[in-house]
């Protein structure tokens, strides 16, 4: 496990989204961090096979709902100009997109494209 971790950790990607308290540099780096965390959990001898433990660790958590000041507009009611990529318009809601961390994101609807 540590060999896989060593190979994946630190791989960098130019289109990584940066967030507070998160220092992952790419998808492989994030996978390495999860592998290390799970490996440490298993090595600690924690009883992860009981149904109660599985229910606690695998229980689905509700996703946080992003708060937006922009009103929701269904995608089929928005006209997106043919040159949308040039004028920085979201292809899903027609809102303004921002360039951040190598990605294009729309704060109104949550659209994101990296690369």
C-alpha positions, -999 to 999 in steps of 0.1 A, spaced: 0 0 0 28 24 9 44 18 -25 12 29 -43 9 59 -20 45 69 -27 39 67 -65 7 88 -64 15 114 -37 26 148 -49 16 144 -86 6 178 -98 -20 190 -122 -25 225 -135 -63 223 -133 -66 216 -96 -93 234 -76 -78 249 -45 -98 251 -13 -90 261 23 -74 234 45 -70 212 14 -36 207 -2 -43 181 -28 -24 188 -60 -42 164 -84 -67 136 -85 -39 110 -80 -27 129 -50 -62 129 -35 -64 92 -41 -31 87 -24 -43 106 6 -74 85 9 -55 53 6 -31 64 34 -61 74 56 -79 41 50 -46 21 55 -40 38 88 -76 32 99 -72 -5 91 -38 -8 108 -52 8 139 -73 -24 145 -106 -5 145 -135 -29 142 -148 -18 108 -166 -51 100 -196 -48 124 -229 -36 109 -230 -7 133 -195 5 123 -204 1 87 -237 20 91 -218 49 109 -190 51 84 -210 44 52 -242 63 60 -249 88 33 -245 123 44 -267 151 29 -248 173 5 -246 209 15 -268 231 -6 -249 261 -20 -264 294 -12 -267 318 -41 -281 353 -44 -289 346 -81 -324 334 -88 -327 298 -102 -335 298 -139 -341 264 -155 -315 256 -182 -341 252 -210 -353 288 -205 -319 304 -209 -306 315 -243 -268 310 -244 -251 330 -271 -231 311 -298 -199 329 -285 -206 320 -249 -171 308 -244 -157 342 -255 -180 363 -233 -176 342 -201 -212 330 -199 -222 298 -181 -234 272 -206 -259 258 -181 -276 289 -167 -263 318 -186 -248 334 -155 -213 349 -153 -184 325 -150 -151 330 -132 -117 316 -138 -102 302 -106 -74 277 -100 -73 266 -137 -111 260 -138 -141 279 -151 -169 281 -124 -203 296 -122 -213 308 -88 -250 309 -97 -256 273 -106 -223 255 -96 -212 246 -131 -175 238 -132 -151 228 -160 -114 223 -155 -87 219 -180 
